[in-house]
Amino acid sequence: MASQTLLIRPASLDDIPAIAALAHRIWHAHYPSIISVAQIDYMLGQRYHDAALREQIAGEGQWLDLALLDGLAVGFAQYLQHAPDTIKLDKLYLDTTLHGQGLGSRLLAHVEARARELGASNLTLAVNKHNEKAIATYRRNGFTVTDSVQVDIGQGYIMDDYVMSKSLGDTPLT
């Protein structure tokens, strides 16, 4: 197999259509065994409309990075300043056809490096309690479950998540 080049760069406003399309494709491929299609569509509508993505790209204290594999958009990560010493990873998605190749861990390592650059000593995230694949990836990358939460997101839908955290203080840059 030929070597593939993964580039992770800040998303631009021009990337909004690609990010929205990627989110729809990934969510509909990955989440139907975890949450209902109606909840998937509701959450996509909340988080991936034009104004929401514009805010994630240009908003103060938050960042949205796009992962490109040989020039093709294959994933993205969105993270924000959660507290003075903590960055919250709000979104990390990779095309489901590329799972198991280490690309998600590379995208996660990129976010960890950015969090350190931003002065954070902690990285935190929330993940659906039934998203076993993601939980395993986060555990492999040094995250531990620190809390269990249920958040009402409207329309009768609940996000039933684990909060996972990782200390960045003792982790060397790679």
Protein Blocks (a to p, Z undefined) as FASTA:
>chain_A
ZZdddddddddfklmmmmmmmmmmmmmmmmmmmmcfklmmmmmmmmmgfklmmmmmmpgh
iacddddeehiafbdcddddfbfkbccdfbdcddfklgonlmmmmmmmmmmmmmmmnopa
bdcddddfklmmlmmmmmmnopacfbdcdddebjhiacddddddddfklpccZZ
